[in-house]
Amino acid sequence: MNNIALPPRQPLPDAQAWQGVMSDVGLDWVGMEGIALPLELAGKPLMARVNAGINLRASSQGARGIHMSRLYLALDELTQGELTPQRIAESLRAFLASQPENSDRASLNIGGELLLSRPALLSPHRGWKAYPLKVEASWTTELTLSLTVGVPYSSTCPSSAALSRQLAQQQFQFDFEQAADKVDQQQVIDWLGEQGMPATPHSQRSWAWVTVTLNERATALPVVNLIDRIEHALGTPLQTLVKRRDEQAFALANGQNLMFCEDAARRLYRMLRSQCSYRAFSLRVEHQESLHAHNAVAELSWRGKADAA
């Protein structure tokens, strides 16, 4: 390799700090997207993708751009243990402290999938399930923090179940019409076991997307608690490893929790309103239809009076 003669060491040029041609035009947000970070959440590793940025204030003598490397360095605080509101707030304050002459608003978006071990319904087995999540945080004079989780579940259509039951009634009446006064219990049991389901109701994989805005006193991100409560409220969470008795128990759970998307949304609304730790929430349920080529969707939101616009 040829040696290169370098000039005496001098300060490196800082092009971002130079006055911009249009620096009197401010930017609402400027930063980086898709930063890979190894985080810890609920005691589990989370391979996250992070968007980090600040605003750039307008000034006739202002800087051309921000120093993005300073934001990147401030993100290291998030990797130093469990992801908490305090760590997030410290990173956001560090964003602003790194270039106070340019900005007064900072934000962070953290996305990933949390893997949780979930038990089977009856058999002594467990399996892993991935739950997509997103954390959105911003800082001006205080921290605003929201958590979004996605929870998959099964939904069986009440209308389809009613139509299927009617067909079973009609088939039973047809099969025993000539001997209606001579039917004994064993005949009914045999009929149910052999052909008691001439039609089956349709069900589908569905998703609940819930976003909660945490209050200012929150010391942790309640991701596992929120997922558990969503699954309990709906009653039919998707399973991982199943044996036959687990599958039968799952079929029973679906039969006892018939729901339209409207029903699912109202169940989640009641569950979330019973909590005292959220400033606001919004929810979206998607029943990814097996009958139709389109989805059935319902949305609902609530905001506490103290946070009303």
Kinemage of the C-alpha trace (Angstrom):
@kinemage 1
@onewidth
@group {chain A} dominant
@subgroup {mainchain}
@vectorlist {calphas} color= white
{ca met a 1} P 0.000 0.000 0.000
{ca asn a 2} L 1.366 3.427 -0.936
{ca asn a 3} L 1.893 5.860 1.872
{ca ile a 4} L -0.227 8.990 1.649
{ca ala a 5} L 1.180 12.235 2.876
{ca leu a 6} L -1.438 13.861 5.133
{ca pro a 7} L -1.477 17.573 5.909
{ca pro a 8} L -1.018 18.726 9.489
{ca arg a 9} L -4.039 17.774 11.629
{ca gln a 10} L -6.792 20.377 11.356
{ca pro a 11} L -10.400 20.582 12.527
{ca leu a 12} L -12.654 18.606 10.206
{ca pro a 13} L -15.279 20.577 8.295
{ca asp a 14} L -18.799 20.440 9.753
{ca ala a 15} L -21.099 20.837 6.758
{ca gln a 16} L -24.268 20.332 8.794
{ca ala a 17} L -23.480 23.352 10.928
{ca trp a 18} L -23.015 25.658 7.987
{ca gln a 19} L -25.792 28.076 7.307
{ca gly a 20} L -28.285 26.605 4.860
{ca val a 21} L -29.585 28.375 1.763
{ca met a 22} L -33.144 27.825 3.031
{ca ser a 23} L -32.517 27.514 6.769
{ca asp a 24} L -35.430 29.844 7.404
{ca val a 25} L -37.653 26.853 6.552
{ca gly a 26} L -38.000 24.585 9.568
{ca leu a 27} L -38.520 20.825 9.473
{ca asp a 28} L -41.096 19.008 11.592
{ca trp a 29} L -38.936 15.891 11.837
{ca val a 30} L -35.545 14.793 10.628
{ca gly a 31} L -33.630 11.743 11.725
{ca met a 32} L -33.002 8.066 11.008
{ca glu a 33} L -35.291 5.100 10.389
{ca gly a 34} L -34.769 1.360 10.691
{ca ile a 35} L -31.892 1.411 13.198
{ca ala a 36} L -31.244 -2.139 14.478
{ca leu a 37} L -30.943 -2.339 18.268
{ca pro a 38} L -30.786 -5.295 20.682
{ca leu a 39} L -33.231 -4.413 23.460
{ca glu a 40} L -34.674 -6.184 26.477
{ca leu a 41} L -38.397 -6.113 27.213
{ca ala a 42} L -40.282 -8.140 29.815
{ca gly a 43} L -37.034 -9.958 30.514
{ca lys a 44} L -36.881 -11.189 26.902
{ca pro a 45} L -34.552 -10.162 24.054
{ca leu a 46} L -36.166 -7.919 21.462
{ca met a 47} L -34.484 -7.379 18.110
{ca ala a 48} L -35.921 -3.940 17.452
{ca arg a 49} L -35.996 -1.446 14.618
{ca val a 50} L -35.880 2.138 15.824
{ca asn a 51} L -36.784 5.459 14.232
{ca ala a 52} L -35.129 8.400 15.977
{ca gly a 53} L -35.419 12.081 15.194
{ca ile a 54} L -35.907 15.686 16.240
{ca asn a 55} L -37.362 18.815 14.688
{ca leu a 56} L -35.158 21.443 13.043
{ca arg a 57} L -36.186 24.973 13.938
{ca ala a 58} L -36.340 27.688 11.319
{ca ser a 59} L -33.738 30.421 11.577
{ca ser a 60} L -32.236 32.816 9.064
{ca gln a 61} L -28.863 32.051 10.649
{ca gly a 62} L -29.723 28.413 11.337
{ca ala a 63} L -27.842 25.242 10.618
{ca arg a 64} L -28.202 23.367 7.373
{ca gly a 65} L -28.932 20.066 9.118
{ca ile a 66} L -28.676 18.076 12.334
{ca his a 67} L -25.879 15.847 13.585
{ca met a 68} L -27.488 12.410 13.262
{ca ser a 69} L -24.529 10.585 14.792
{ca arg a 70} L -25.302 12.322 18.096
{ca leu a 71} L -28.781 10.800 18.075
{ca tyr a 72} L -27.338 7.381 17.304
{ca leu a 73} L -24.947 7.611 20.247
{ca ala a 74} L -27.781 8.622 22.578
{ca leu a 75} L -29.656 5.438 21.678
{ca asp a 76} L -27.105 3.369 23.584
{ca glu a 77} L -28.985 4.169 26.803
{ca leu a 78} L -31.847 1.972 25.568
{ca thr a 79} L -29.591 -1.102 25.397
{ca gln a 80} L -28.337 -0.916 28.982
{ca gly a 81} L -31.094 -3.048 30.547
{ca glu a 82} L -34.852 -3.433 30.567
{ca leu a 83} L -36.612 -1.006 28.253
{ca thr a 84} L -38.497 1.372 30.548
{ca pro a 85} L -40.204 4.755 30.254
{ca gln a 86} L -37.288 6.251 32.199
{ca arg a 87} L -34.673 4.967 29.720
{ca ile a 88} L -36.754 6.223 26.818
{ca ala a 89} L -37.122 9.657 28.420
{ca glu a 90} L -33.380 9.853 29.063
{ca ser a 91} L -32.607 9.077 25.430
{ca leu a 92} L -35.054 11.707 24.201
{ca arg a 93} L -33.611 14.348 26.526
{ca ala a 94} L -30.149 13.389 25.289
{ca phe a 95} L -31.325 13.972 21.700
{ca leu a 96} L -32.229 17.560 22.554
{ca ala a 97} L -29.167 18.167 24.706
{ca ser a 98} L -26.909 17.073 21.836
{ca gln a 99} L -28.037 19.998 19.625
{ca pro a 100} L -30.056 22.460 21.723
{ca glu a 101} L -29.612 25.322 19.268
{ca asn a 102} L -31.590 23.447 16.609
{ca ser a 103} L -34.416 21.561 18.246
{ca asp a 104} L -37.040 21.491 21.003
{ca arg a 105} L -38.929 18.281 20.121
{ca ala a 106} L -37.661 14.694 19.990
{ca ser a 107} L -39.295 11.385 19.143
{ca leu a 108} L -38.640 7.655 19.120
{ca asn a 109} L -40.506 4.778 17.474
{ca ile a 110} L -39.492 1.260 18.475
{ca gly a 111} L -40.885 -1.780 16.651
{ca gly a 112} L -40.342 -5.503 16.896
{ca glu a 113} L -41.839 -8.847 17.873
{ca leu a 114} L -41.817 -10.169 21.426
{ca leu a 115} L -41.583 -13.959 21.720
{ca leu a 116} L -43.540 -15.377 24.668
{ca ser a 117} L -43.830 -18.977 25.828
{ca arg a 118} L -47.509 -19.896 26.079
{ca pro a 119} L -49.059 -23.017 27.686
{ca ala a 120} L -51.339 -25.429 25.865
{ca leu a 121} L -54.993 -25.401 26.929
{ca leu a 122} L -54.968 -28.813 28.627
{ca ser a 123} L -51.851 -30.867 27.866
{ca pro a 124} L -48.596 -30.141 29.742
{ca his a 125} L -46.885 -28.520 26.759
{ca arg a 126} L -45.765 -25.050 25.823
{ca gly a 127} L -44.892 -23.247 22.609
{ca trp a 128} L -43.588 -19.882 21.453
{ca lys a 129} L -45.774 -17.173 19.977
{ca ala a 130} L -44.658 -13.868 18.439
{ca tyr a 131} L -46.524 -10.681 19.304
{ca pro a 132} L -45.811 -7.588 17.174
{ca leu a 133} L -45.428 -4.407 19.179
{ca lys a 134} L -44.613 -0.749 18.765
{ca val a 135} L -43.539 1.901 21.261
{ca glu a 136} L -44.025 5.552 20.256
{ca ala a 137} L -42.501 8.261 22.428
{ca ser a 138} L -41.999 11.999 22.163
{ca trp a 139} L -40.580 14.729 24.365
{ca thr a 140} L -41.183 18.473 24.455
{ca thr a 141} L -41.521 19.474 28.101
{ca glu a 142} L -42.562 15.977 29.243
{ca leu a 143} L -42.724 12.416 28.024
{ca thr a 144} L -45.664 11.197 25.954
{ca leu a 145} L -45.571 7.421 25.577
{ca ser a 146} L -47.836 4.890 23.881
{ca leu a 147} L -47.632 1.127 23.473
{ca thr a 148} L -49.245 -0.877 20.664
{ca val a 149} L -49.552 -4.673 20.675
{ca gly a 150} L -50.995 -7.060 18.119
{ca val a 151} L -52.725 -10.188 19.431
{ca pro a 152} L -53.934 -12.974 17.088
{ca tyr a 153} L -57.092 -14.897 18.004
{ca ser a 154} L -59.810 -17.043 16.470
{ca ser a 155} L -63.343 -15.775 15.822
{ca thr a 156} L -66.377 -17.875 14.968
{ca cys a 157} L -69.271 -16.095 13.247
{ca pro a 158} L -72.520 -16.085 15.309
{ca ser a 159} L -74.628 -15.915 12.148
{ca ser a 160} L -72.864 -18.890 10.605
{ca ala a 161} L -73.258 -20.831 13.867
{ca ala a 162} L -77.007 -20.136 13.954
{ca leu a 163} L -77.434 -21.218 10.330
{ca ser a 164} L -75.446 -24.396 10.999
{ca arg a 165} L -77.585 -25.253 14.039
{ca gln a 166} L -80.740 -24.781 11.970
{ca leu a 167} L -79.474 -27.232 9.352
{ca ala a 168} L -78.694 -29.750 12.110
{ca gln a 169} L -82.250 -29.393 13.418
{ca gln a 170} L -83.692 -29.874 9.955
{ca gln a 171} L -81.523 -32.930 9.296
{ca phe a 172} L -82.508 -34.485 12.609
{ca gln a 173} L -86.179 -33.875 11.897
{ca phe a 174} L -85.849 -35.435 8.434
{ca asp a 175} L -83.959 -38.509 9.662
{ca phe a 176} L -86.380 -39.288 12.498
{ca glu a 177} L -89.615 -37.945 11.066
{ca gln a 178} L -91.071 -41.438 10.517
{ca ala a 179} L -90.260 -42.589 14.055
{ca ala a 180} L -90.512 -39.420 16.100
{ca asp a 181} L -92.336 -41.176 18.982
{ca lys a 182} L -89.862 -44.096 19.123
{ca val a 183} L -86.501 -42.292 19.281
{ca asp a 184} L -84.480 -43.278 22.334
{ca gln a 185} L -81.458 -41.620 23.877
{ca gln a 186} L -78.907 -43.976 22.349
{ca gln a 187} L -80.227 -43.322 18.849
{ca val a 188} L -79.823 -39.589 19.394
{ca ile a 189} L -76.300 -40.079 20.732
{ca asp a 190} L -75.365 -42.271 17.747
{ca trp a 191} L -76.873 -39.779 15.301
{ca leu a 192} L -74.978 -36.889 16.858
{ca gly a 193} L -71.721 -38.805 16.669
{ca glu a 194} L -72.165 -39.893 13.057
{ca gln a 195} L -73.961 -37.040 11.297
{ca gly a 196} L -74.950 -34.467 13.858
{ca met a 197} L -72.972 -31.764 12.050
{ca pro a 198} L -74.278 -31.545 8.490
{ca ala a 199} L -72.906 -27.982 8.423
{ca thr a 200} L -70.136 -26.250 10.381
{ca pro a 201} L -69.873 -22.536 11.184
{ca his a 202} L -67.021 -20.618 9.642
{ca ser a 203} L -64.260 -19.123 11.755
{ca gln a 204} L -61.114 -17.220 10.917
{ca arg a 205} L -57.793 -16.040 12.230
{ca ser a 206} L -58.291 -12.556 13.583
{ca trp a 207} L -56.184 -9.734 14.996
{ca ala a 208} L -56.659 -7.281 17.815
{ca trp a 209} L -54.492 -4.152 17.648
{ca val a 210} L -54.547 -2.181 20.877
{ca thr a 211} L -52.756 1.106 21.546
{ca val a 212} L -52.617 2.509 25.077
{ca thr a 213} L -51.230 5.884 26.152
{ca leu a 214} L -49.443 5.473 29.467
{ca asn a 215} L -49.765 7.967 32.268
{ca glu a 216} L -46.825 10.021 33.473
{ca arg a 217} L -46.298 7.808 36.536
{ca ala a 218} L -45.697 4.613 34.541
{ca thr a 219} L -42.438 2.923 35.506
{ca ala a 220} L -42.669 -0.045 33.126
{ca leu a 221} L -44.074 -0.976 29.729
{ca pro a 222} L -46.987 -3.313 30.598
{ca val a 223} L -46.699 -5.381 27.442
{ca val a 224} L -47.200 -8.880 28.900
{ca asn a 225} L -50.026 -7.753 31.180
{ca leu a 226} L -51.774 -6.074 28.252
{ca ile a 227} L -51.415 -9.140 26.014
{ca asp a 228} L -52.712 -11.429 28.768
{ca arg a 229} L -55.757 -9.244 29.365
{ca ile a 230} L -56.568 -9.022 25.663
{ca glu a 231} L -56.403 -12.798 25.284
{ca his a 232} L -58.536 -13.340 28.392
{ca ala a 233} L -61.159 -10.832 27.235
{ca leu a 234} L -61.495 -12.469 23.815
{ca gly a 235} L -61.330 -16.040 25.089
{ca thr a 236} L -59.925 -17.646 21.925
{ca pro a 237} L -56.201 -16.843 21.588
{ca leu a 238} L -54.326 -18.713 18.877
{ca gln a 239} L -52.463 -21.763 20.122
{ca thr a 240} L -48.951 -23.072 19.534
{ca leu a 241} L -48.351 -26.794 20.119
{ca val a 242} L -51.630 -28.719 20.455
{ca lys a 243} L -52.569 -32.325 21.183
{ca arg a 244} L -56.046 -33.623 20.385
{ca arg a 245} L -57.465 -32.665 23.772
{ca asp a 246} L -56.090 -29.142 23.316
{ca glu a 247} L -57.725 -28.933 19.893
{ca gln a 248} L -61.023 -30.080 21.349
{ca ala a 249} L -60.754 -27.500 24.124
{ca phe a 250} L -60.023 -24.851 21.491
{ca ala a 251} L -63.138 -25.868 19.537
{ca leu a 252} L -65.159 -25.589 22.769
{ca ala a 253} L -63.716 -22.128 23.493
{ca asn a 254} L -64.725 -20.984 20.010
{ca gly a 255} L -68.224 -22.381 20.458
{ca gln a 256} L -68.616 -20.532 23.738
{ca asn a 257} L -67.214 -17.259 22.378
{ca leu a 258} L -69.105 -16.617 19.167
{ca met a 259} L -68.420 -13.035 18.094
{ca phe a 260} L -68.737 -10.549 15.312
{ca cys a 261} L -65.965 -7.968 15.029
{ca glu a 262} L -68.335 -5.532 16.813
{ca asp a 263} L -68.564 -7.920 19.775
{ca ala a 264} L -64.784 -8.301 19.974
{ca ala a 265} L -64.266 -4.525 19.920
{ca arg a 266} L -66.778 -4.011 22.742
{ca arg a 267} L -65.193 -6.751 24.859
{ca leu a 268} L -61.814 -5.063 24.581
{ca tyr a 269} L -63.315 -1.637 25.274
{ca arg a 270} L -64.863 -2.832 28.536
{ca met a 271} L -61.624 -4.511 29.590
{ca leu a 272} L -59.536 -1.414 28.872
{ca arg a 273} L -61.985 0.950 30.592
{ca ser a 274} L -61.669 -1.161 33.725
{ca gln a 275} L -57.980 -0.245 33.895
{ca cys a 276} L -56.896 2.909 35.707
{ca ser a 277} L -53.378 3.155 34.296
{ca tyr a 278} L -54.079 4.510 30.803
{ca arg a 279} L -54.622 8.104 29.717
{ca ala a 280} L -56.183 6.996 26.443
{ca phe a 281} L -56.532 3.986 24.194
{ca ser a 282} L -57.605 2.975 20.716
{ca leu a 283} L -58.307 -0.453 19.302
{ca arg a 284} L -58.854 -2.136 15.966
{ca val a 285} L -60.071 -5.690 15.391
{ca glu a 286} L -59.728 -7.447 12.047
{ca his a 287} L -61.658 -10.639 11.303
{ca gln a 288} L -59.848 -11.986 8.265
{ca glu a 289} L -62.857 -13.690 6.755
{ca ser a 290} L -62.969 -17.281 5.528
{ca leu a 291} L -66.405 -16.672 3.956
{ca his a 292} L -65.591 -13.422 2.143
{ca ala a 293} L -62.614 -12.186 0.179
{ca his a 294} L -62.596 -9.083 2.383
{ca asn a 295} L -62.108 -8.490 6.109
{ca ala a 296} L -64.573 -7.379 8.759
{ca val a 297} L -63.115 -4.529 10.833
{ca ala a 298} L -64.189 -2.493 13.860
{ca glu a 299} L -62.429 0.396 15.602
{ca leu a 300} L -62.999 2.153 18.907
{ca ser a 301} L -61.140 4.733 21.004
{ca trp a 302} L -61.341 6.514 24.334
{ca arg a 303} L -59.541 9.479 25.842
{ca gly a 304} L -59.607 10.589 29.455
{ca lys a 305} L -61.090 14.008 30.200
{ca ala a 306} L -57.723 15.360 31.326
{ca asp a 307} L -56.322 14.591 27.869
{ca ala a 308} L -59.256 15.808 25.812
{ca ala a 309} L -58.432 18.388 23.170
